Amino acid sequence: TFANELLLPTVDIASHLSNGITIDKLIELKQYWKVSMQAILYKAKSLKFIADNQYNYLVRQMGYLGYRTKEPVDIEPDNISLLKELIDTHIQEMGYTKEGLADLLNINLEELNDVYFGVKPRVKTKLLRVVI
């Protein structure tokens, strides 16, 4: 929920969803919002801009077109400096721990460390003694 609202704020996206949702509209919105078509479709459903049967129909259409595995438009990665700044603010100024932030973002601590802090998880290895 946090990530969905962060990427697709309800107050900002509502006007984009109010004129109906089609596959072409999802492609257009993907280019504007820089998130997956599936995320936009889910947001439209959660805000009740489309009914369950229309949501299911569009999911099936996306599957038929192959868009569930490879969407038609690639998103260029944005500079993540703003995201880094948000995370730093939560930790340094708002008092979140890494564990608390991982919980808030609904990811595990290793993934948070890897993705946002560049700390790769340590691989535990056992030394084997080979007797010849």
N, C-alpha and C positions, 0 to 999 in steps of 0.2 A: 504494500500500500504506500509506504514511504517513497520507494523508488518510482512508483507509478505517478504519484503526485509531484515528485521532484522533476521528472522528465516531461510530464504532460499535466501542467497545473489546470485544474478544473476551470478556474475563472478565465483562463486564456484560451483553452481549447474548445470550450463549449460552443462558441460562435462558429467554429470550423466544422463542428459535427451536426449542427442544427438543420442543415439543408439536405440531409440524406446521405447515406453511405453506400458507395459502390466500390468495386475493385479499382476503377480508375481514380476515384476520389481518395482511396487508401494510398495509392501510388503517389498522388500529388501531396497528400499530407505527410507521407514518409519523407519526401524530399524537404519539406518545410520544417518538420519537427525533428528530423534526424533520429527517428526510432523505428522499430519494425512495424510493418503493417499489422501484424498480429497484436502488438501492444496497443495500437490505435483502435483497432477493432474491439479489443477487450475494454478499453476505456469507454468507447461509445456504448457498449452493452452495460457497463457498470453505472453509467450516468443515465441509462434508460432512453438513450437516443435511438436505439434499435431494440426490437423485441427479440426474445430468445430464438424464435424460428428464423428471423432474418440473420441473426448472428450465426446460427448453425449453417444456413444456406451459404453465407459468405465464406465460412471456414471450409466447407466442402468445395466451393468454387476455387479457393486458393489452393486446395489440395489437388484438384483436377488440373489446374494450370501449372502445378509444380512449385507454387510460391511458398508452400509450407517448409520446403527444404532449401530453396534458393529464390529469394525475392528478386523481382525484376530490376530494382535499382539499388546500386551499392551506395553506402553512406561513407563519405570520407571521414576519417577520424578527426575529431576536433582537438584543439589544444586542451589538455586536461588541467591547465593551470588553475582554472576556476574551481574545478572539483577538488584539487589538492588544497586550495585555499579554504574551501568549505570544510573539508576534513580537519585541516589544521585548526580552524576556528572552533570546531566542536571539541577537539581535544584540549587545546591550549586555553581557550577563553570560557568554554561552557563546562569544562570539567569531565568530559567523557573519557573513559578509558578505552583502549583499543578493543577490549572485550565487549564493552558496552556498545561501542559503535558498530562492531561486527554484528552484535545481536540486533541493533536497530536496523541495519541494512539487510538483515536476514542472510548473512553469509558467514562462513566459518572464519576463525581468526587467521588461519594459514592463508586463506584466499585474500583476506584484507591486507595482510602483510605483504603478500606477493604482488598483488595488483596495485595497491596504493602506496606502499612503502618500499617496494623493490627488494623485499627480503624473501629470498627463496626458502622454502621449508627444508629443514635438515633431513637428510636421508639417513636413517639408522642402518648401519651395516654390521654384520658379524664377520669377524675374521675366522676363517676356516684354517685349521691346522691340517696340513696334508703330510701324512707319513708315508715315506717311500721305502 
